[in-house]
Amino acid sequence: MRMSEITADVLAAWVVREAETRANNARQGYELFRAFWRWCAERPEYDGIIDARAVESRDMRAEVPSRKSKRFDVLERAHLAPWFAAVRAIGNPVISAYLQGLLLTGARREELAELKWADVDFSLGAVWLKDKVRPEGRKVPLTPYLASLVQALPRRSAWVFSSPTAKDGKLAEPRIAHVRALEGAGLPHVSLHGLRRTFASLAEWVEMPAGVVAQVMGHAPNATAERHYINRPLELLAVWHGKYEAWILEQAGIEFAAAQALPTLRRVH
């Protein structure tokens, strides 16, 4: 990109995209770029070429994560009921299911967005996710409530979370709908990556072992947590993952009969 093409909107889009997965890197990158841009603004050879105000836009700077943003970028237990109510009310069922899926699986936003129907096994109760740690990916449980959401989605392409307007056919920008849902529910801002952090945080309420949390989320084995890495079978992961989902639904005030959903994978009304 040419320097003359860099505007406040361009910078804001970059900050938002980077902050979803690397909040601190986004902040540090912006600070370094701002110092460079201000230096350029003082050089006569760049006069009339660059937009010196691009790094000073108030709206753009509002998108830059603060130094405390990572710590607060999670949903608390008390947030679950209004969050689910707002997200389930989103008019686009694909976005609604996707956002709930992030919270219920702890998956990275790209991992879930790139899920294909071929990677979903309803009979086994499992999904195969791409993984940036393991090239071969990882298999995680498809819990009953999430299974009911997935099964209800339209099968209009190879992608589970599809979009007829996206060039590649898969969901591209669920962030806007999520921000509107948060604002409508009166909740603090939480990024899509913050939903992944929420999984790790709330899993402690059901005393999910750290090793199980790490395997479901696709974290690299932590030697300080486990002397030897244990690749737990899907059935064992499903026990703990199912407890987590049931607890989440209870806190959210959602009535869902998992036992009835397992054979038919239907939503309970």
Contacts in CASP RR format, 6 or more apart in sequence:
PFRMAT RR
TARGET T0000
AUTHOR 0000-0000-0000
METHOD contacts of the structure
MODEL  1
MRMSEITADVLAAWVVREAETRANNARQGYELFRAFWRWCAERPEYDGII
DARAVESRDMRAEVPSRKSKRFDVLERAHLAPWFAAVRAIGNPVISAYLQ
GLLLTGARREELAELKWADVDFSLGAVWLKDKVRPEGRKVPLTPYLASLV
QALPRRSAWVFSSPTAKDGKLAEPRIAHVRALEGAGLPHVSLHGLRRTFA
SLAEWVEMPAGVVAQVMGHAPNATAERHYINRPLELLAVWHGKYEAWILE
QAGIEFAAAQALPTLRRVH
1 10 0 8 1.000
3 40 0 8 1.000
3 46 0 8 1.000
3 49 0 8 1.000
3 50 0 8 1.000
4 49 0 8 1.000
4 50 0 8 1.000
6 50 0 8 1.000
6 51 0 8 1.000
6 54 0 8 1.000
7 51 0 8 1.000
7 54 0 8 1.000
8 51 0 8 1.000
8 53 0 8 1.000
8 54 0 8 1.000
8 55 0 8 1.000
8 57 0 8 1.000
8 59 0 8 1.000
8 60 0 8 1.000
9 60 0 8 1.000
10 54 0 8 1.000
11 30 0 8 1.000
11 33 0 8 1.000
11 54 0 8 1.000
11 55 0 8 1.000
11 57 0 8 1.000
11 60 0 8 1.000
12 57 0 8 1.000
12 59 0 8 1.000
12 60 0 8 1.000
12 63 0 8 1.000
15 26 0 8 1.000
15 30 0 8 1.000
15 60 0 8 1.000
15 63 0 8 1.000
15 64 0 8 1.000
15 65 0 8 1.000
16 63 0 8 1.000
16 175 0 8 1.000
18 25 0 8 1.000
18 26 0 8 1.000
18 29 0 8 1.000
19 26 0 8 1.000
19 27 0 8 1.000
19 63 0 8 1.000
19 64 0 8 1.000
19 65 0 8 1.000
19 69 0 8 1.000
19 191 0 8 1.000
20 109 0 8 1.000
20 175 0 8 1.000
20 191 0 8 1.000
20 192 0 8 1.000
20 193 0 8 1.000
21 108 0 8 1.000
21 109 0 8 1.000
21 193 0 8 1.000
23 65 0 8 1.000
23 69 0 8 1.000
23 70 0 8 1.000
23 73 0 8 1.000
23 191 0 8 1.000
23 193 0 8 1.000
24 65 0 8 1.000
24 70 0 8 1.000
26 64 0 8 1.000
26 65 0 8 1.000
27 64 0 8 1.000
27 65 0 8 1.000
27 66 0 8 1.000
27 67 0 8 1.000
27 69 0 8 1.000
30 55 0 8 1.000
30 64 0 8 1.000
33 55 0 8 1.000
34 55 0 8 1.000
37 50 0 8 1.000
37 52 0 8 1.000
37 54 0 8 1.000
37 55 0 8 1.000
38 52 0 8 1.000
38 55 0 8 1.000
40 46 0 8 1.000
40 50 0 8 1.000
40 52 0 8 1.000
41 50 0 8 1.000
41 52 0 8 1.000
54 60 0 8 1.000
70 197 0 8 1.000
72 188 0 8 1.000
73 189 0 8 1.000
73 190 0 8 1.000
73 191 0 8 1.000
73 193 0 8 1.000
73 194 0 8 1.000
73 197 0 8 1.000
74 190 0 8 1.000
74 194 0 8 1.000
74 197 0 8 1.000
74 198 0 8 1.000
74 201 0 8 1.000
75 83 0 8 1.000
75 103 0 8 1.000
75 187 0 8 1.000
75 190 0 8 1.000
75 194 0 8 1.000
75 195 0 8 1.000
75 198 0 8 1.000
75 202 0 8 1.000
77 202 0 8 1.000
77 205 0 8 1.000
77 251 0 8 1.000
79 187 0 8 1.000
80 248 0 8 1.000
80 251 0 8 1.000
80 252 0 8 1.000
81 251 0 8 1.000
81 252 0 8 1.000
81 253 0 8 1.000
82 185 0 8 1.000
82 186 0 8 1.000
82 187 0 8 1.000
83 181 0 8 1.000
83 182 0 8 1.000
83 185 0 8 1.000
83 187 0 8 1.000
83 252 0 8 1.000
84 100 0 8 1.000
84 252 0 8 1.000
84 253 0 8 1.000
84 254 0 8 1.000
85 185 0 8 1.000
85 252 0 8 1.000
86 181 0 8 1.000
86 182 0 8 1.000
86 184 0 8 1.000
86 185 0 8 1.000
86 187 0 8 1.000
87 96 0 8 1.000
87 99 0 8 1.000
87 100 0 8 1.000
87 178 0 8 1.000
87 181 0 8 1.000
88 96 0 8 1.000
88 100 0 8 1.000
89 96 0 8 1.000
89 181 0 8 1.000
90 96 0 8 1.000
90 99 0 8 1.000
90 177 0 8 1.000
90 181 0 8 1.000
92 177 0 8 1.000
93 152 0 8 1.000
93 153 0 8 1.000
94 153 0 8 1.000
94 154 0 8 1.000
94 161 0 8 1.000
94 162 0 8 1.000
94 163 0 8 1.000
94 171 0 8 1.000
95 171 0 8 1.000
95 174 0 8 1.000
95 177 0 8 1.000
95 178 0 8 1.000
96 149 0 8 1.000
97 149 0 8 1.000
97 150 0 8 1.000
97 152 0 8 1.000
97 153 0 8 1.000
97 161 0 8 1.000
98 112 0 8 1.000
98 113 0 8 1.000
98 161 0 8 1.000
98 171 0 8 1.000
98 174 0 8 1.000
99 174 0 8 1.000
99 177 0 8 1.000
99 178 0 8 1.000
99 181 0 8 1.000
99 192 0 8 1.000
99 195 0 8 1.000
100 146 0 8 1.000
100 149 0 8 1.000
101 107 0 8 1.000
101 112 0 8 1.000
101 146 0 8 1.000
101 149 0 8 1.000
102 109 0 8 1.000
102 112 0 8 1.000
102 192 0 8 1.000
102 195 0 8 1.000
102 196 0 8 1.000
102 199 0 8 1.000
103 195 0 8 1.000
103 198 0 8 1.000
103 199 0 8 1.000
103 248 0 8 1.000
104 143 0 8 1.000
104 145 0 8 1.000
104 146 0 8 1.000
104 199 0 8 1.000
104 244 0 8 1.000
104 245 0 8 1.000
104 248 0 8 1.000
105 112 0 8 1.000
105 127 0 8 1.000
105 129 0 8 1.000
105 140 0 8 1.000
105 146 0 8 1.000
105 199 0 8 1.000
105 216 0 8 1.000
106 195 0 8 1.000
106 196 0 8 1.000
106 198 0 8 1.000
106 199 0 8 1.000
106 200 0 8 1.000
106 216 0 8 1.000
106 217 0 8 1.000
107 129 0 8 1.000
107 140 0 8 1.000
107 196 0 8 1.000
107 217 0 8 1.000
108 132 0 8 1.000
108 193 0 8 1.000
108 196 0 8 1.000
109 192 0 8 1.000
109 193 0 8 1.000
109 196 0 8 1.000
110 130 0 8 1.000
111 129 0 8 1.000
111 130 0 8 1.000
111 131 0 8 1.000
112 129 0 8 1.000
112 161 0 8 1.000
113 159 0 8 1.000
113 161 0 8 1.000
113 170 0 8 1.000
113 171 0 8 1.000
113 172 0 8 1.000
114 130 0 8 1.000
114 159 0 8 1.000
114 170 0 8 1.000
115 127 0 8 1.000
115 129 0 8 1.000
115 159 0 8 1.000
115 160 0 8 1.000
115 161 0 8 1.000
116 158 0 8 1.000
116 159 0 8 1.000
116 160 0 8 1.000
117 155 0 8 1.000
117 158 0 8 1.000
117 159 0 8 1.000
117 160 0 8 1.000
118 158 0 8 1.000
119 127 0 8 1.000
119 128 0 8 1.000
119 129 0 8 1.000
119 160 0 8 1.000
120 127 0 8 1.000
120 142 0 8 1.000
120 150 0 8 1.000
120 160 0 8 1.000
121 127 0 8 1.000
121 128 0 8 1.000
121 142 0 8 1.000
122 142 0 8 1.000
122 147 0 8 1.000
122 151 0 8 1.000
122 265 0 8 1.000
124 142 0 8 1.000
124 234 0 8 1.000
125 141 0 8 1.000
125 142 0 8 1.000
125 147 0 8 1.000
125 238 0 8 1.000
126 139 0 8 1.000
126 140 0 8 1.000
126 141 0 8 1.000
126 142 0 8 1.000
126 234 0 8 1.000
127 139 0 8 1.000
127 140 0 8 1.000
127 141 0 8 1.000
127 142 0 8 1.000
128 137 0 8 1.000
128 138 0 8 1.000
128 139 0 8 1.000
129 137 0 8 1.000
129 138 0 8 1.000
129 139 0 8 1.000
129 140 0 8 1.000
130 137 0 8 1.000
131 137 0 8 1.000
131 138 0 8 1.000
131 218 0 8 1.000
133 218 0 8 1.000
133 219 0 8 1.000
133 220 0 8 1.000
134 218 0 8 1.000
138 215 0 8 1.000
138 218 0 8 1.000
139 234 0 8 1.000
140 215 0 8 1.000
140 216 0 8 1.000
140 234 0 8 1.000
140 237 0 8 1.000
140 241 0 8 1.000
141 216 0 8 1.000
141 234 0 8 1.000
141 237 0 8 1.000
141 238 0 8 1.000
141 241 0 8 1.000
141 242 0 8 1.000
142 150 0 8 1.000
143 238 0 8 1.000
143 241 0 8 1.000
143 242 0 8 1.000
143 244 0 8 1.000
143 245 0 8 1.000
143 258 0 8 1.000
144 242 0 8 1.000
144 245 0 8 1.000
144 256 0 8 1.000
144 258 0 8 1.000
144 261 0 8 1.000
144 262 0 8 1.000
144 265 0 8 1.000
145 245 0 8 1.000
145 249 0 8 1.000
145 254 0 8 1.000
145 256 0 8 1.000
145 258 0 8 1.000
145 261 0 8 1.000
146 245 0 8 1.000
147 261 0 8 1.000
147 265 0 8 1.000
148 256 0 8 1.000
148 261 0 8 1.000
148 265 0 8 1.000
148 266 0 8 1.000
148 267 0 8 1.000
148 268 0 8 1.000
149 267 0 8 1.000
150 160 0 8 1.000
151 265 0 8 1.000
151 266 0 8 1.000
152 267 0 8 1.000
153 160 0 8 1.000
153 161 0 8 1.000
153 162 0 8 1.000
154 162 0 8 1.000
156 162 0 8 1.000
156 164 0 8 1.000
157 169 0 8 1.000
157 170 0 8 1.000
159 169 0 8 1.000
159 170 0 8 1.000
159 171 0 8 1.000
161 170 0 8 1.000
161 171 0 8 1.000
162 169 0 8 1.000
162 170 0 8 1.000
162 171 0 8 1.000
163 169 0 8 1.000
163 170 0 8 1.000
163 171 0 8 1.000
163 172 0 8 1.000
166 172 0 8 1.000
174 192 0 8 1.000
175 191 0 8 1.000
175 192 0 8 1.000
178 190 0 8 1.000
178 192 0 8 1.000
179 189 0 8 1.000
182 188 0 8 1.000
182 189 0 8 1.000
182 190 0 8 1.000
190 198 0 8 1.000
196 217 0 8 1.000
199 213 0 8 1.000
199 216 0 8 1.000
199 217 0 8 1.000
199 244 0 8 1.000
200 213 0 8 1.000
200 217 0 8 1.000
202 244 0 8 1.000
202 247 0 8 1.000
202 248 0 8 1.000
203 213 0 8 1.000
203 244 0 8 1.000
205 247 0 8 1.000
206 240 0 8 1.000
206 243 0 8 1.000
206 244 0 8 1.000
206 247 0 8 1.000
208 240 0 8 1.000
208 241 0 8 1.000
208 243 0 8 1.000
208 244 0 8 1.000
209 240 0 8 1.000
210 222 0 8 1.000
210 225 0 8 1.000
210 226 0 8 1.000
211 222 0 8 1.000
211 225 0 8 1.000
211 226 0 8 1.000
211 230 0 8 1.000
211 232 0 8 1.000
212 232 0 8 1.000
212 236 0 8 1.000
212 237 0 8 1.000
212 240 0 8 1.000
212 241 0 8 1.000
213 219 0 8 1.000
214 220 0 8 1.000
214 221 0 8 1.000
214 222 0 8 1.000
214 225 0 8 1.000
215 231 0 8 1.000
215 232 0 8 1.000
215 237 0 8 1.000
216 237 0 8 1.000
216 241 0 8 1.000
221 229 0 8 1.000
242 258 0 8 1.000
245 258 0 8 1.000
246 258 0 8 1.000
249 255 0 8 1.000
249 256 0 8 1.000
255 268 0 8 1.000
256 267 0 8 1.000
256 268 0 8 1.000
257 268 0 8 1.000
260 266 0 8 1.000
260 268 0 8 1.000
261 267 0 8 1.000
261 268 0 8 1.000
END
